[in-house]
């Protein structure tokens, strides 16, 4: 897949993740990364919270809700994908996993699943063990979907004070990592 010249060569990066709690740490980190993509010239679509409150994926049922169709359609058009998941009990959340299961609907597309698509990963958890473990799972899922996980994945320990009192990202290290993740997504999207 090449970046469309109709969009001025501006890659589309689809962000997916967060929790059903609005403005969760994971959602804020994902939004920061997508804002960095836009600052660097990319286009973005975000699916978080209620956007991901989908029926359990059932491959044998062909009917899809409007929200599921919108998600699958955006992923079909994506030049790159960035996924953010909280670490629940040392693993990705059911909400995020169920949304990712809908990628199975791309199995018969010309680009099967997310073949050759840059895949960024962000995990947030209260503790490094769950954050790093969840990040590893996101990378493995990307490989299973034939995507290319970016060299950098961002694990965030939500127990650290990385947000200021207004909810803005205050930790410079995390900012730099999310900016670099955005750069890698765009660089690889333009190269594929």
Order of alpha helices (4+ residues) and beta strands (2+ residues): beta-alpha-beta-alpha-beta-beta-alpha-beta-alpha-beta-beta-alpha
